[in-house]
């Protein structure tokens, strides 16, 4: 078990380092932060002074080593636009993002899982077809298109809800629905597929042939085994809570981490972008690590393998 956990932790650390390195290189090759921040009309002397002040005139490998050493020391850098700590800028936006993503995650779980189970238990019935039509529609429509459609219906046509901002709870309804509907559709499809695969296994037929009530077969045999692949997609959803809000926060002018990332990328505010990406990568790898540990709790065979290792 210790080897299993150590392997997963090492993999998580390598993933975070690769993400940080990739972001660092791409951001510096995609444009000159000094020119963008200072403006096109800034004197060359001012732009050059800005580069020197922020160490942008050093070779990229030297900048990387300095940045990586600062991360190890707990320093994630300062915003090039206002000089504030990048971590402080990101931290003050996290509550706004969680106010959208946590309710959206609950919607995904409360709608997607029951819908997928119901569709699988009524395979090829009108219920199954209706659930799958809605799931495919929710899965294929991009989040920004769905958000604009919701704004058109509930904000413009009906006037029930505001189209953007963060003044009250009513402003959060449309972005939460936008995030939740697409995720619920994905989860319904995965849950249905997992349930159908389990329901076709010989031990399910054997339990039914022995006279075990169908409800007991579903709850005692099918659902626990179907939970294993379903946990994977749930873990991905949890890990992508912040990353998944980028487009929706921009559509609804919601002042969260996602919108901060968009603005920081446009302004080449390197420290802020890198801080957000580090947060996203850390969330993803943590969620994947938790999923790996849950596999061991759900599947006794994995626990046996871990003890054998």
Wavefront OBJ file of the C-alpha trace (Angstrom):
o trace
v 0.000 0.000 0.000
v 2.846 2.376 0.774
v 4.390 1.720 -2.625
v 1.020 2.336 -4.270
v 0.640 5.682 -2.467
v 4.270 6.695 -3.129
v 3.880 5.947 -6.842
v 0.737 8.055 -7.081
v 2.344 10.946 -5.181
v 5.402 10.841 -7.440
v 3.183 10.845 -10.511
v 1.226 13.803 -9.125
v 4.414 15.764 -8.431
v 5.769 15.096 -11.934
v 2.455 16.187 -13.456
v 2.479 19.485 -11.554
v 6.091 20.174 -12.557
v 5.307 19.488 -16.226
v 2.267 21.772 -16.148
v 4.253 24.570 -14.496
v 7.106 24.187 -16.985
v 4.810 24.121 -20.003
v 2.919 27.202 -18.827
v 6.148 29.044 -18.071
v 7.615 28.437 -21.517
v 4.431 29.060 -23.525
v 3.626 32.308 -21.731
v 7.065 33.740 -22.468
v 7.076 32.643 -26.086
v 3.553 33.962 -26.831
v 4.323 37.657 -26.429
v 6.354 40.307 -24.655
v 4.679 41.071 -21.280
v 6.582 44.357 -20.993
v 5.281 45.681 -24.311
v 1.710 44.557 -23.626
v 1.566 45.986 -20.108
v 3.359 49.221 -20.899
v 1.380 49.763 -24.092
v 2.309 50.270 -27.719
v 3.036 53.978 -27.216
v 5.463 53.478 -24.318
v 9.027 54.757 -24.916
v 11.562 51.976 -25.594
v 13.552 53.089 -22.544
v 10.519 52.537 -20.288
v 9.846 49.125 -21.784
v 13.473 48.101 -21.314
v 13.443 49.358 -17.723
v 10.315 47.286 -17.086
v 12.039 44.183 -18.452
v 15.042 44.727 -16.212
v 12.876 45.341 -13.155
v 11.026 42.054 -13.614
v 13.998 40.005 -14.838
v 12.537 39.526 -18.311
v 15.825 40.415 -19.975
v 17.516 37.310 -18.555
v 17.740 34.077 -20.584
v 14.582 31.982 -20.280
v 16.395 29.120 -18.533
v 17.624 31.534 -15.874
v 14.120 32.928 -15.423
v 12.794 29.374 -15.067
v 15.332 28.366 -12.419
v 14.609 31.547 -10.474
v 10.856 30.971 -10.719
v 11.067 27.290 -9.761
v 13.269 28.093 -6.786
v 10.783 30.747 -5.673
v 7.915 28.215 -5.866
v 9.833 25.786 -3.669
v 10.281 28.622 -1.193
v 6.544 29.384 -1.257
v 6.780 32.565 -3.351
v 4.415 32.460 -6.340
v 5.403 35.889 -7.590
v 3.714 39.278 -7.871
v 1.329 40.730 -10.393
v 3.084 42.817 -13.005
v 0.119 45.177 -13.192
v -0.361 46.223 -9.561
v 2.509 44.590 -7.670
v 0.258 42.501 -5.391
v 1.096 38.916 -4.501
v -0.339 36.606 -7.145
v -1.566 34.149 -4.541
v -3.527 36.933 -2.812
v -5.224 37.923 -6.072
v -6.194 34.332 -6.778
v -7.269 33.554 -3.206
v -9.745 36.423 -3.078
v -11.456 35.084 -6.230
v -11.742 31.453 -5.069
v -14.936 31.920 -2.959
v -16.783 33.379 -5.957
v -15.763 30.424 -8.132
v -16.723 27.874 -5.468
v -20.100 29.596 -5.118
v -20.775 28.465 -8.697
v -18.916 25.194 -8.993
v -20.030 23.449 -5.789
v -23.785 23.869 -6.448
v -23.138 22.920 -10.086
v -21.356 19.755 -8.934
v -24.334 18.855 -6.741
v -26.630 19.311 -9.736
v -24.417 17.028 -11.808
v -24.492 14.301 -9.163
v -28.178 14.599 -8.258
v -29.346 14.585 -11.876
v -26.685 12.697 -13.815
v -26.341 9.565 -11.677
v -30.084 8.860 -11.161
v -30.763 9.602 -14.835
v -28.038 7.192 -15.974
v -29.208 4.442 -13.619
v -32.839 4.892 -14.706
v -31.886 4.760 -18.385
v -29.852 1.572 -17.871
v -32.622 -0.176 -15.926
v -35.107 0.696 -18.699
v -32.829 -0.050 -21.631
v -34.289 0.624 -25.098
v -37.489 1.980 -23.564
v -38.936 5.463 -24.204
v -37.433 6.519 -20.855
v -33.973 5.397 -21.961
v -34.264 7.125 -25.309
v -35.524 10.350 -23.743
v -32.687 10.417 -21.205
v -30.077 9.753 -23.869
v -31.468 12.415 -26.220
v -31.270 14.986 -23.436
v -27.830 13.725 -22.414
v -26.434 13.965 -25.937
v -27.914 17.441 -26.345
v -26.456 18.612 -23.035
v -23.089 17.042 -23.824
v -22.685 18.420 -27.349
v -23.807 22.017 -26.763
v -20.771 24.131 -25.730
v -21.056 25.802 -22.348
v -20.898 29.333 -23.775
v -23.706 28.527 -26.228
v -25.817 27.012 -23.459
v -25.143 30.038 -21.270
v -26.203 32.439 -24.010
v -29.361 30.400 -24.634
v -30.259 30.540 -20.945
v -29.655 34.293 -20.923
v -31.848 34.712 -24.002
v -34.720 32.740 -22.460
v -34.635 33.586 -18.751
v -33.053 37.049 -18.796
v -34.126 38.620 -22.100
v -37.432 36.940 -22.991
v -38.880 36.139 -19.558
v -36.971 38.663 -17.453
v -36.865 36.301 -14.478
v -33.127 36.392 -13.833
v -30.248 38.847 -14.400
v -27.832 38.141 -17.221
v -24.601 38.798 -15.325
v -22.857 40.193 -12.273
v -22.683 39.089 -8.646
v -25.065 41.354 -6.732
v -27.348 38.619 -5.307
v -28.049 34.896 -5.363
v -30.237 35.417 -8.436
v -27.137 36.345 -10.427
v -25.654 32.907 -9.705
v -28.600 30.834 -10.971
v -27.851 30.934 -14.699
v -24.089 30.252 -14.445
v -24.766 27.383 -12.004
v -27.297 25.862 -14.396
v -24.880 26.301 -17.303
v -22.146 24.427 -15.458
v -24.484 21.802 -14.022
v -26.490 20.814 -17.089
v -23.515 19.865 -19.264
v -21.848 17.902 -16.462
v -25.082 16.087 -15.615
v -25.396 15.002 -19.247
v -21.850 13.602 -19.278
v -22.356 11.813 -15.971
v -25.669 10.317 -17.144
v -23.994 8.802 -20.205
v -21.102 7.347 -18.206
v -23.379 5.991 -15.489
v -25.666 4.338 -18.022
v -22.744 2.694 -19.823
v -21.245 1.463 -16.551
v -24.568 0.070 -15.355
v -25.271 -1.707 -18.656
v -21.837 -3.309 -18.600
v -22.350 -4.566 -15.051
v -25.919 -5.749 -15.690
v -24.596 -7.935 -18.509
v -22.133 -9.782 -16.275
v -22.694 -13.478 -15.431
v -22.856 -12.924 -11.667
v -25.866 -10.631 -12.142
v -27.691 -13.365 -14.070
v -26.649 -15.910 -11.458
v -28.002 -13.804 -8.617
v -31.284 -13.353 -10.470
v -31.504 -17.081 -11.213
v -31.080 -17.851 -7.513
v -34.197 -15.867 -6.758
v -32.542 -12.774 -5.322
v -35.004 -9.865 -5.588
v -34.170 -7.540 -8.471
v -33.950 -4.540 -6.171
v -31.344 -6.375 -4.068
v -29.433 -7.362 -7.215
v -29.309 -3.744 -8.378
v -28.396 -2.210 -5.017
v -26.164 -4.996 -3.722
v -24.319 -6.076 -6.885
v -24.812 -3.751 -9.833
v -24.459 -0.313 -8.268
v -21.258 -0.982 -6.239
v -19.498 -2.366 -9.312
v -20.801 0.342 -11.636
v -19.522 2.937 -9.167
v -15.894 2.147 -10.007
v -15.809 3.661 -13.536
v -18.303 6.352 -12.511
v -15.964 7.539 -9.761
v -13.393 8.319 -12.467
v -15.576 10.867 -14.226
v -16.722 12.328 -10.897
v -13.089 12.749 -9.882
v -12.379 14.522 -13.155
v -15.325 16.845 -12.538
v -14.126 17.650 -9.037
v -10.602 18.257 -10.296
v -11.803 20.550 -13.055
v -14.073 22.707 -10.898
v -11.920 25.794 -11.407
v -10.843 25.119 -14.985
v -14.416 24.396 -16.041
v -15.612 27.789 -14.822
v -13.354 29.849 -17.109
v -15.796 30.186 -20.014
v -18.929 30.454 -17.882
v -17.481 33.180 -15.664
v -16.545 35.166 -18.752
v -20.021 34.791 -20.268
v -21.787 35.926 -17.089
v -19.171 38.492 -15.949
v -18.707 36.539 -12.729
v -15.641 37.754 -10.766
v -14.077 34.371 -10.075
v -10.775 32.652 -10.738
v -11.756 31.733 -14.285
v -12.394 35.313 -15.296
v -9.203 36.394 -13.543
v -7.296 33.863 -15.653
v -8.769 35.203 -18.899
v -7.868 38.790 -17.993
v -4.388 37.808 -16.810
v -3.670 35.900 -20.027
v -4.812 38.843 -22.136
v -2.565 41.185 -20.139
v 0.356 38.707 -19.967
v 0.324 38.983 -16.167
v 2.656 36.017 -15.896
v 2.686 35.426 -12.150
v -1.118 35.448 -11.903
v -1.545 33.076 -14.853
v 1.060 30.698 -13.473
v -0.538 30.819 -10.023
v -3.970 29.930 -11.413
v -2.566 27.117 -13.549
v -0.675 25.769 -10.549
v -3.923 25.824 -8.572
v -5.782 24.013 -11.361
v -3.027 21.401 -11.731
v -2.894 20.858 -7.968
v -6.663 20.407 -7.820
v -6.629 17.932 -10.686
v -3.833 15.760 -9.356
v -5.343 15.793 -5.854
v -8.689 14.664 -7.231
v -6.986 11.892 -9.249
v -5.103 10.769 -6.151
v -8.346 10.582 -4.163
v -9.954 8.600 -7.012
v -7.075 6.118 -6.967
v -7.548 5.641 -3.229
v -11.306 5.223 -3.677
v -10.648 2.487 -6.207
v -9.000 0.507 -3.444
v -12.038 0.981 -1.216
v -14.499 -0.007 -3.956
v -12.567 -2.909 -5.507
v -11.164 -5.567 -3.119
v -8.882 -6.866 -5.887
v -6.954 -3.582 -5.892
v -6.531 -3.768 -2.127
v -5.086 -7.280 -2.505
v -2.678 -6.108 -5.193
v -1.585 -3.170 -3.028
v -0.893 -5.457 -0.057
v 1.001 -7.828 -2.336
v 3.140 -4.960 -3.608
l 1 2 3 4 5 6 7 8 9 10 11 12 13 14 15 16 17 18 19 20 21 22 23 24 25 26 27 28 29 30 31 32 33 34 35 36 37 38 39 40 41 42 43 44 45 46 47 48 49 50 51 52 53 54 55 56 57 58 59 60 61 62 63 64 65 66 67 68 69 70 71 72 73 74 75 76 77 78 79 80 81 82 83 84 85 86 87 88 89 90 91 92 93 94 95 96 97 98 99 100 101 102 103 104 105 106 107 108 109 110 111 112 113 114 115 116 117 118 119 120 121 122 123 124 125 126 127 128 129 130 131 132 133 134 135 136 137 138 139 140 141 142 143 144 145 146 147 148 149 150 151 152 153 154 155 156 157 158 159 160 161 162 163 164 165 166 167 168 169 170 171 172 173 174 175 176 177 178 179 180 181 182 183 184 185 186 187 188 189 190 191 192 193 194 195 196 197 198 199 200 201 202 203 204 205 206 207 208 209 210 211 212 213 214 215 216 217 218 219 220 221 222 223 224 225 226 227 228 229 230 231 232 233 234 235 236 237 238 239 240 241 242 243 244 245 246 247 248 249 250 251 252 253 254 255 256 257 258 259 260 261 262 263 264 265 266 267 268 269 270 271 272 273 274 275 276 277 278 279 280 281 282 283 284 285 286 287 288 289 290 291 292 293 294 295 296 297 298 299 300 301 302 303 304 305 306 307 308 309
